[in-house]
Amino acid sequence: MSDVAAASPDQFVTLPSGVRICFRDAGTISDPAIMLIGGLGEDLTFWTDSVVDALVARGFRVVSLDNRDVGQSSFATTPPPAVWRQVLARPRPDGYTLADMAQDAIGVLDHLDLDQVHLVGRSMGGMIAQTIAATQPGRILSLTSIYSTTGSRKVGQPAWSTIRLLMGPDSCDRTDAVRDHLRITRHIAGAAYPIDDAAEAAIAAQGWDRAAGNLAAGGARQIQAIQLSGDRTAQLSRITAPTLVINGDRDLMVAETGGAATARAIRGAQHVVIPGMGHHMPESLVETITGYIAQHAARVSEGGAHVEIS
């Protein structure tokens, strides 16, 4: 994989656990902070410049990070689970969990001396954000969970067509990585919001170039972290942060039932379903979604429980 440019805005912190986390910090330090946590196999650049810039323009400091096993953060040394383990949800016992990934994010906040943040996570990142909100309530001003789920096997399950795509051969090089990203993203994006092939190809290529380890093995270990964490519904009931749940109604990766179950599990959560959206944040919805996030965070900062969105 190619070297990252010397002018990269990436910053690093090595945590007490020994895990090295890469992060970026945009906006004005004195503004209220939002932390963005990405999904399965997504490095921090999957939160595109348009998302970060929109939130900065709305008056927020934006912190994003590479989860472990993706981007420039540490890649685990434990073996990845075999395909049969992933399909049958029988994870290896030596893997890390969502709670470990949550501690990585908290470690970044500690490094930046950020006592409290508005937390935004999508897909697996939503699960990590939920875990932080449930276990570190004093650190969270608000929670926004985007096309995520509770861990219950009764809800939010991917379509078999998606599972078949995910279980395909691993990407061997940059060209394969771009091709595979386009294939899966076209499938899960939602018919109402077709993807921009050129933009998505650039995102996938950048993700390949930034990776500090084996992306396929890292993705398998992240799936395992989700499976090891099990059904978190009871844990979600302990969340006290004002919560906004966002998902589409055409999601073939995390079925709409996952968002509905998340909203039911968290007392007082508001649930917004975007018609035609799948498991993807297209440029045409960046303004809408960042608007929801910003309104929710701003209302919370003013003392409201959550924002009423029509």
CORSUL-V60701 format. One line per field, one symbol per residue. phi: phi as a letter, one per 40 degrees, with the letter a starting at -180 (. if undefined). psi: psi as a letter, one per 20 degrees, with the letter a starting at -180 (. if undefined). A space follows every 50 residues. Layout:
phi->???
psi->???
This chain:
phi->.cccdccdccbbaccdcgcbbcabbbgcdccdcbbbbccdgcccccccdc ccccccccgbcbbbaccdgagccdbcbcccccdcccccfbccccccbccc ccccccccccccfccaacbbbbfdcccccdccccbbdccbcabbbbfbac gcccbgccccccdcccccdcccacccccdccccccdcbcgccbdccdccc ccccccccccccacccccccccdccccccgcbdccccccbcdbbbbacbb bccbddcccccccccbdgccbbbccgcbbabcdcbdcccccdcccccccc cchccaccbc
psi->qqqqqhjqjprqpprhiipppprqoqaphiqqppppprapjprhihnrhh gghhhghjkqpopqqprqkqcjrqpqiqqqqrghgggjlmqqijrrrhhg hhhgghhggghjkohqrpppqqchhhgggggghhilhiipgrpoopmaai ipiirkqqqhhgggghjrqqphagggggghggghhhhihphimqqogggh hhggghgghipjaohghghhhgghgghhibojghghiipipppppprrjl ojgoqhhggghghhhopjqppppopiqcmqnqhijgggghgggggggggg hjjqgrpop.
